[in-house]
């Protein structure tokens, strides 16, 4: 099969083609696995984090990609819920132990043995991939393959982030950064919390204009002051500077939810500017988002199908994965990027 393979870590400022487009063997499913013929795979900022070493794979080479949609080609002998031809998706959660207190409590995202698709195991930048039956999610019929791919990560993690804000209808929400996840959260808020205005902070004028097209009440630069203090803010940026700005924009008892795997180390000294009265006083709080659970993925797919949430997408052939990644790093995006298999 054709696949995009990461063989060594790279600085994308110097290396424009970190992935090797090559032929590899089609994987063989185990007794509890399914072999998926991939039709589409979303491109995520987390792939940049993997390639540049901020969340490095434990082994190389590895095939990236964790927003995978395809059809079951073959099912292992122990598989009971899926059959060849079934359309499924695979998200960031590739596996968890199923026996620890976190898994038993419905928080498998915190499992010490959590494994990530496309980092700890081969993912969907390929024509085929293998995953355990329990971690292959049925795709609702109303969602197309290309539209469903970003929902598996950007959508599911946005859904979890929105839940963690604890906002109620009518309370103002902020979004810092406006990429694949942010634009889906905005669409979800307009349906679930129709009286809650959404305020978007983004460096790119293109992203700010895009946010207002989708119904944002206001859009400004990262450090601009919104018209009103915000009850909650979801931060999806890779930097520390927007964290301080967000804390300053929160209302009393407001909550900042940070949806990022890593923050850049180069601006860590920004934290030295933390000012207790401006940033933390009046019972403001910070909460991080760690991965996703299977329930997040399945619940969000159901919601997306029910209320017709469809991401804005730009498609690329699998052979152009390096170009998609470089354009993502440069900030050249409007919605989500998706690789499509030929």
Buried (B, 14 or more C-beta within 10 A) or exposed (E): BBBBBBEEBBEBEEBEEBBBBEEBEBBEBBEBBBBBBBBBBBBBBBBBBBBBEBBBBEEEBBBBBBBBBBBBBBBBEEBEEBEEEBBBBBBBBBBBBEEBEBBEEEBBBBBEBBBBBBBBBBBBBBBBBBBBBBBBBBBBEEBBBBBBBBBBBBBBBBBBBBBBBEBEEEBBBBBBBBBBBBBBBBBBBBEBBEEBBBBBBBBBEBBBEBBEEBEBBBBBEBEBEBEEBBBBBBBBBBBBBBBBBBBBBBBEEBBBBBBBBEBBEEEEEBEEEEEEEEBBEEEBBBBEBEBBBBBBBBBBBEBBBEEEBBBBBBBBEBEBBBBBBBBBBEEEBBBBBBBBBE
